[in-house]
């Protein structure tokens, strides 16, 4: 899904913990303070630098509100690396080095206007550091991540059984420990930054789950360092109506034989599958071996088609197929709601929206007629998207 890049929840938690133990005085000497205020005026907001004007820094919180941070000559400013767990390696940072996009946690007190914050200390993560760390995490999720549908949960043993892949599914056991970071998608949001801390007890059969950790040599068991899960609905069908003003479309679900209303949001990912890729997926769905002739594996192929055929790609048997499918998906041509027409075949991953009758689109694929022809009732086609719905989530969890 096309996500904005929020700060990793784990990083925020780590920085908040550091802030709680960070002394107001960094050099062992008493420092001047602002006029005494009631204890209730002490604040510790978190946000992203929007602009800098002299000693006034405009910061946008994760909820979207703006406030001004007043940096004093006595304000202690430290630069923290993303994921850093203590202040041992923190380095002093000057106000002149702050830039829009930097993340910061502020400790201070409300100014007399009740709107700005007089900062006594700042913890800063530079935008460039965040982007570098997130690229490393993105690669790690691709290398050590698995994804699929939850088959079963065993609370006693702390395990989740996943069915991975669309055709010829294999089963992987995900082991969850006390150290595993567990997150759950918010009921009405497809954005990774809105995911909330979750528990193993909240996971249920049919949920889609993505896990990162150490996979055993047989590829059958993964010790999870982090998991994210949510309840999604896969739909395969044809477009029956489009409401451009409301950014919605109606789809006749081939599996349930009922119409479904789907909302296209700013976070929805809309892609078109090239004919060559669609044909190969259809062959794979039927369980037939791909054509070894020039038309299937040679000639002038699109990058997406080559990626689909590559070892470990959509047509491969790599145990981390969810990430590979997501890589292929990210290379497909983007489309908009205006590009869709009544009668178009589509495949979607959706989740519940704010209205009980509406679903928000996470991923929508068009150009999938051959795939639906290979799966007339739509069930097998819809299952193809299962690993894709969460395949990019952790990789896109970056800094907004």
C-alpha positions, -999 to +999 in steps of 0.1 A: +000+000+000+012+035-007+019+046+028+033+078+041+064+072+062+058+075+099+083+071+126+086+036+139+065+031+170+094+012+186+117+042+182+092+066+197+088+043+227+126+041+231+130+078+229+102+085+254+118+061+278+150+080+274+134+113+280+119+101+312+154+094+326+171+123+309+182+148+336+174+184+331+210+193+338+236+178+315+268+192+329+262+188+366+256+225+371+224+244+378+210+261+348+186+291+345+150+281+341+119+298+330+096+313+356+081+288+379+049+273+366+024+248+380+035+212+376+006+207+352+022+230+326+051+206+321+048+190+286+067+164+266+054+165+231+067+145+201+066+157+165+083+165+132+101+198+125+081+219+101+101+251+099+127+271+118+127+308+124+155+320+147+150+302+180+114+294+172+108+259+158+074+250+143+067+213+151+038+192+137+026+164+160+017+130+147-020+140+151-015+169+127-015+199+150+012+225+150+029+242+179+060+264+184+090+253+204+111+281+219+147+271+221+167+289+248+205+294+251+203+269+280+182+243+261+201+210+259+199+195+224+211+160+217+212+140+184+200+105+187+204+077+162+171+058+154+168+028+176+194+041+201+185+028+235+205+051+258+222+085+258+257+071+259+264+079+222+242+109+219+260+139+205+253+176+211+234+193+182+232+230+175+200+248+166+215+257+132+217+220+124+180+214+127+161+209+094+125+203+084+117+166+086+138+160+117+120+142+145+121+155+181+109+149+216+106+180+236+108+185+273+097+219+285+069+240+299+040+259+284+048+296+276+026+324+290+005+323+258-004+287+266+003+276+230+041+275+226+066+254+246+097+267+262+121+239+258+145+228+285+158+198+264+153+183+230+160+148+216+165+149+179+166+122+152+178+136+119+157+130+088+187+115+069+194+091+098+158+080+098+157+074+061+190+053+063+177+032+091+144+027+074+161+015+042+179-010+064+147-021+080+130-024+046+157-047+034+155-067+065+117-072+062+123-084+027+150-108+037+137-121+070+099-115+066+071-139+060+034-132+055+001-149+050-032-159+064-036-170+100-047-206+102-045-212+140-033-196+172-020-216+202-018-193+232-003-219+254+028-223+232+028-188+219+026-198+182+007-187+152+003-209+121+004-191+088-006-202+053+017-185+030+016-180-008-014-182-031-010-215-049+006-246-033+005-229+000+029-239+027+026-236+064+049-216+086+048-216+124+055-181+139+068-182+175+059-152+196+079-144+228+077-117+254+103-097+234+083-098+202+068-064+192+032-070+183+011-044+164-024-044+152-039-023+124-064+003+135-100-007+126-105+022+102-070+029+089-048+014+063-018+034+074+010+016+092+016+046+116-019+041+129-012+005+140-016+001+177+002-022+202-015-056+201-015-089+218-013-125+207-049-130+221-062-105+196-051-125+166-078-147+151-080-172+122-084-155+089-064-124+099-035-115+076-001-113+094+034-103+086+063-114+108+100-106+108+126-128+125+149-158+122+136-185+099+148-221+105+168-240+078+137-259+067+117-227+063+089-240+085+094-220+117+101-183+124+111-168+158+094-134+155+110-102+165+081-082+152+047-089+138+018-068+125-016-081+117-051-070+108-085-082+095-087-077+058-112-088+031-100-099-003-124-093-032-123-103-068-150-091-092-161-066-118-168-029-115-205-021-117-205+016-109-181+044-102-188+076-081-159+099-088-173+127-066-174+103-036-142+084-046-161+051-044-169+022-067-192-007-066-179-042-073-198-074-079-180-099-057-176-131-078-174-153-047-204-140-027-223-129-058-232-097-039-223-060-047-197-043-025-191-006-020-154+003-018-139+036-009-107+048-025-086+068+000-054+087-001-036+056+011-051+032-014-027+016-039-041+012-074-021-007-100-026-022-134-013-057-141+004-060-176-011-087-198+020-109-198+020-109-159-017-116-157-014-145-181+014-161-161-005-157-128-035-173-145-014-202-156+000-205-121-035-203-106-046-232-128-017-252-116-002-256-151+035-253-158+044-220-174+050-220-212+087-223-218+085-207-252+096-172-262+063-157-254+064-165-218+101-162-208+119-143-236+115-114-260+107-079-250+093-082-215+083-055-191+103-051-158+072-063-140+070-094-161+107-102-156+103-097-119+073-120-119+094-148-135+126-142-115+137-169-090+120-160-058+096-137-075+058-141-080+064-173-100+091-186-078+091-208-046+111-186-023+098-190+013+096-152+016+072-149-014+051-122+003+079-097+001+088-107-035+052-103-046+052-069-030+083-060-049+066-070-081+035-050-072+055-019-065+068-020-101+034-022-117+020+009-134-001+031-111-036+040-121-063+063-107-100+059-101-106+079-133-088+052-153-114+026-142-145+018-162-177-001-156-171-038-164-134-038-156-122-068-137-105-059-104-089-076-074-088-058-041-076-060-005-100-040+017-106-032+054-136-018+072-142+019+068-159+044+090-193+035+076-206+000+083-215-005+046-182+008+032-148-008+028-116+011+023-094-001-005-058-011+006-048-025-028-067-025-061-054-043-092-069-039-126-060-058-158-068-090-141-093-106-165-071-136-173-067-143-135-105-142-129-111-164-160-088-189-143-108-187-111-145-182-122-158-179-086-131-154-076-121-172-045-087-184-057-080-151-074-088-131-042-064-154-022-036-143-045-036-109-028-034-122+007+004-119+012+004-086-007-019-067+017+007-066+045+038-072+024+049-035+023+036-024+056+067-027+078+089-017+049+070+015+045+070+023+082+093+053+081+093+089+091+066+112+081 
